[in-house]
Every structure is written in C-alpha cells, then in structure tokens.
Amino acid sequence: MTKRFWEKEYKNPAHLEISGEPSGDMLSFVRWAERNAEWNPFPKNGMILDIGCGNGRNIIALAREAKMKGYGFDISEEAIRQAKKMAGNLPVKFEVRNATKELPLEDASVDIVLDMMSSHFLKKEERANLLKEILRVMKPYGWLFFKSFLLEGDQHALRMLKEN
C-alpha cells in the first residue's frame, strides 16, 4: 500500500474502520502476557515501540495503562497528526517515517514491540532488515506482538491492492 492510500484513508476512511480504541487483539495479548509472564511484561517507565502505529491507539492505551514510554512511527502524516493529538501529554514520541530505515533507538532499549498489520507491506529484504532492527533494539526477554496476514488467498487484500 502506498503512502497516498494511507493519507486518504486516515483523512476519510473508505476501506477500513479507523478507531481510537485499542485493538481487541492487543488487549488479548496484554491479558495473556500478564497471566503467563514470569516477570512484569509491562514495566513502569519501560519502552514500547509501535511499528506502523497509525493513529497511535495501541501504543497510547498501553503507555497510559502501564505507565510506559513509547516511540511510534507511520508513513502517514495524517495518522501521526491524529496520534499526537490523542496522546496529549503522555511520554510517547510519534514520527512520520517508513520502516526501512534504522530505528532511532538505542540497542536493547525496548521492552515491547508492536507490529500489527504493518511489516507485511514490506518487501522480503525490507522485512529482514526490520527484523534485524527489532532484534537490535529489543531488550533480552522483551516481547514482540506480531499480527499479520498472508496476501495469498486474501481476496479483500487483493481487491484493495488492485483498487489502490
């Protein structure tokens, strides 16, 4: 998907339901991690990275509830504008950028990485480079919540790509 598609979609949603509420899948992940972790998966003042954060709904909810800091980025300027507005005074930084560049975070500085329906838009080599960056910035025993789909056989995704 192109940056143009996402700018249009965040300004005037036509294909996707844009919500300000955290994703049900992310909330399920949080509950699962809290029940199953041998240590606190969401440490106070810990760091969250949200790849393709959109309007920030997931990183904002997690930062607010767990008292964590965060860094989220997206290719859509409109999405980042909405994220900054929704975040208010939370210690979450948002930036317009793509996932193919080096992350502006220190080695082993991130407790939680969210990649929810973002990296599947990258080419194979770009995904491999992003994974290297995730592994570089994630703390030992950090958490990666990865949500994706396979384009093959997904008629909705094929239609969206064809139309856009």
C-alpha positions in Angstrom: 0.0 0.0 0.0 1.2 3.5 -0.7 1.6 6.5 1.5 -1.1 8.2 -0.6 -3.6 5.4 0.2 -3.0 5.8 4.0 -3.2 9.6 3.9 -6.6 9.3 2.2 -7.8 6.5 4.5 -6.9 8.4 7.7 -8.5 11.6 6.4 -11.6 10.0 5.2 -11.9 6.2 5.9 -13.3 4.3 3.0 -11.9 0.8 3.3 -11.0 0.4 7.0 -12.7 1.3 10.2 -10.4 3.7 11.9 -10.9 3.7 15.7 -9.4 5.5 18.6 -9.9 2.4 20.9 -7.1 -0.1 21.3 -7.3 -3.2 19.2 -9.1 -6.2 20.8 -6.1 -8.4 19.7 -3.7 -6.1 21.6 -5.8 -6.2 24.7 -5.9 -10.0 24.4 -2.1 -10.0 24.2 -1.8 -7.8 27.3 -4.1 -10.1 29.3 -2.2 -13.2 28.1 1.2 -11.7 28.9 0.1 -10.6 32.4 -1.2 -14.2 33.1 1.7 -16.1 31.6 4.9 -14.0 32.1 7.4 -15.0 34.7 8.3 -11.3 35.1 6.4 -8.0 34.7 6.0 -7.7 30.9 5.0 -4.1 31.1 7.5 -2.4 33.5 6.7 1.1 34.7 8.8 3.6 32.7 9.6 0.8 30.2 9.7 1.4 26.5 7.2 0.5 23.8 7.9 0.6 20.0 4.9 0.6 17.7 5.8 -0.1 14.0 3.2 1.4 11.7 1.4 2.9 14.7 -1.4 4.6 12.7 -3.3 7.0 14.9 -1.5 5.6 18.0 -4.5 3.9 19.5 -2.5 0.8 20.7 0.7 2.4 22.0 -1.3 5.2 23.7 -3.5 2.8 25.6 -0.6 0.6 26.7 1.6 3.6 27.7 -1.3 5.1 29.7 -2.3 1.9 31.5 1.2 0.6 32.2 2.9 4.0 32.8 5.4 3.3 30.0 7.1 5.5 27.4 6.9 4.9 23.7 8.0 5.6 20.2 5.6 5.1 17.3 6.0 5.8 13.6 3.9 5.6 10.5 4.2 6.7 6.9 1.0 8.7 7.1 1.4 12.3 8.2 -2.4 12.4 8.9 -2.1 9.3 11.2 0.8 10.8 13.1 -1.1 14.1 13.5 -4.0 12.2 15.0 -1.7 10.2 17.2 0.0 13.3 18.6 -3.4 14.8 19.4 -4.7 11.7 21.1 -1.5 11.2 23.1 -1.8 14.5 24.9 1.0 14.7 27.5 1.9 11.0 27.5 5.6 10.3 27.2 5.2 8.9 23.6 7.0 10.3 20.6 5.5 10.0 17.2 7.3 10.4 13.9 6.5 10.2 10.2 8.9 7.7 8.6 8.9 4.3 7.0 10.1 1.0 8.4 13.1 0.6 6.0 15.5 2.9 7.9 17.5 2.3 11.0 15.4 2.8 14.1 16.4 5.9 16.2 16.5 3.8 19.4 19.4 2.5 21.4 20.4 -1.1 21.5 18.4 -3.2 24.0 16.2 -0.3 25.0 12.7 -1.6 24.1 10.5 -3.8 26.3 7.5 -4.3 24.0 7.4 -4.2 20.2 4.1 -3.9 18.4 3.9 -4.8 14.7 0.3 -5.0 14.0 -0.6 -5.3 10.3 2.4 -3.2 9.2 5.5 -5.1 8.1 3.6 -7.4 5.7 3.5 -4.4 3.3 7.3 -4.5 3.1 9.3 -6.5 0.6 11.2 -9.6 1.8 14.5 -7.8 2.1 12.9 -4.9 3.9 11.2 -7.2 6.4 14.5 -8.9 7.0 16.2 -5.6 7.7 13.3 -4.5 10.0 13.6 -7.8 11.9 17.4 -7.1 12.5 16.5 -3.7 13.8 13.8 -5.1 16.1 16.3 -7.6 17.5 18.8 -4.8 18.0 16.5 -2.6 20.0 14.6 -5.2 21.9 15.8 -5.9 25.5 16.7 -9.5 26.3 13.4 -11.2 27.3 11.4 -8.4 25.6 8.1 -9.0 23.9 7.1 -8.9 20.3 3.4 -8.8 19.4 3.2 -9.5 15.7 -0.1 -9.5 13.9 -0.2 -10.1 10.1 -1.9 -11.8 7.3 -0.8 -13.6 4.2 -1.7 -11.9 1.0 -2.0 -15.2 -0.9 -5.7 -16.1 -0.8 -6.9 -12.9 1.0 -9.5 -11.6 -1.5 -10.1 -8.4 0.5 -6.4 -7.5 0.4 -6.1 -8.4 -3.3 -9.1 -6.1 -4.1 -7.6 -3.2 -2.0 -4.3 -3.5 -3.8 -5.9 -3.7 -7.2 -8.1 -0.6 -6.5 -5.3 1.4 -5.0 
